[in-house]
Amino acid sequence: MAEVNVRVYPGSAIDSIKEATDTIIRIAIKEQAREGKANRALISFLSKALSIPKSRITIVRGNKSRDKVIRIEALRIEEIINRLNKKMKP
């Protein structure tokens, strides 16, 4: 299990990973930050990018903020960063 700092950019043109390091992950999400839609889209995006079920991803802090702490079960931070970096577009 790992907890990671995530900076979300809601309302972006496409869902994408902007940066993934051991200190922060920056993710652009198409969904607007209204009524938890961006949070749900973020969890769904991470689930697909990491190839794990959505139930293994939890927002620990920052439900109403762009800066969040996300808990990801079953993966270590190194695995998370490695998988996300493979999904980044050049």
C-alpha positions as CSV (number, residue, x, y, z in Angstrom):
1,M,0.0,0.0,0.0
2,A,1.2,3.5,-0.8
3,E,-0.1,7.0,-0.2
4,V,0.8,9.5,-3.0
5,N,0.4,13.2,-3.4
6,V,-1.6,14.0,-6.5
7,R,-2.3,17.4,-8.1
8,V,-5.4,17.3,-10.4
9,Y,-6.1,19.6,-13.3
10,P,-9.9,19.3,-13.9
11,G,-11.5,20.6,-17.0
12,S,-8.5,19.6,-19.2
13,A,-8.9,18.7,-22.9
14,I,-7.9,15.1,-22.3
15,D,-7.2,12.7,-19.4
16,S,-3.5,12.4,-19.1
17,I,-0.6,12.0,-16.8
18,K,1.5,15.1,-16.8
19,E,4.2,14.0,-14.3
20,A,4.8,11.0,-12.1
21,T,7.6,11.2,-9.5
22,D,8.1,9.8,-6.0
23,T,7.0,13.1,-4.6
24,I,4.0,14.1,-6.7
25,I,1.8,12.9,-9.5
26,R,0.2,15.4,-11.8
27,I,-2.9,14.3,-13.7
28,A,-5.2,16.2,-16.1
29,I,-8.8,15.1,-16.0
30,K,-11.5,16.1,-18.6
31,E,-14.3,16.2,-16.0
32,Q,-15.1,19.4,-14.3
33,A,-14.7,19.8,-10.5
34,R,-18.4,19.7,-9.7
35,E,-20.3,17.5,-7.3
36,G,-17.4,15.0,-7.1
37,K,-17.3,14.3,-10.8
38,A,-13.6,15.0,-11.1
39,N,-12.8,12.8,-8.1
40,R,-14.7,9.9,-9.6
41,A,-13.0,10.4,-13.0
42,L,-9.6,10.5,-11.3
43,I,-10.2,7.2,-9.5
44,S,-11.4,5.7,-12.7
45,F,-8.4,7.0,-14.7
46,L,-5.9,5.7,-12.1
47,S,-7.7,2.4,-12.0
48,K,-7.2,1.9,-15.7
49,A,-3.7,3.3,-15.8
50,L,-2.5,1.1,-12.9
51,S,-4.6,-1.9,-14.0
52,I,-6.2,-2.3,-10.5
53,P,-9.8,-2.2,-9.3
54,K,-11.3,1.1,-8.4
55,S,-12.0,-0.3,-4.9
56,R,-8.2,-0.3,-4.2
57,I,-8.0,3.5,-4.7
58,T,-9.1,6.0,-2.0
59,I,-8.9,9.7,-1.6
60,V,-7.5,10.2,1.9
61,R,-7.4,14.0,1.9
62,G,-8.3,16.8,-0.5
63,N,-11.8,15.8,-1.7
64,K,-12.5,19.5,-2.5
65,S,-9.0,20.5,-3.5
66,R,-6.8,20.0,-6.5
67,D,-4.1,18.7,-4.1
68,K,-5.0,15.3,-2.9
69,V,-3.5,12.4,-1.0
70,I,-4.5,9.1,-2.6
71,R,-4.1,5.7,-1.0
72,I,-3.4,2.9,-3.5
73,E,-3.6,-0.6,-2.1
74,A,-1.6,-3.6,-3.4
75,L,1.1,-1.5,-5.0
76,R,4.3,0.1,-3.7
77,I,5.2,3.7,-4.7
78,E,7.9,2.4,-7.1
79,E,5.4,0.3,-9.0
80,I,2.9,3.1,-9.2
81,I,5.4,5.6,-10.6
82,N,6.8,3.0,-13.0
83,R,3.3,2.1,-14.4
84,L,2.2,5.7,-14.7
85,N,5.4,6.7,-16.5
86,K,4.8,4.0,-19.0
87,K,1.4,5.4,-19.7
88,M,2.7,9.0,-20.2
89,K,2.5,10.4,-23.7
90,P,5.8,11.9,-24.9
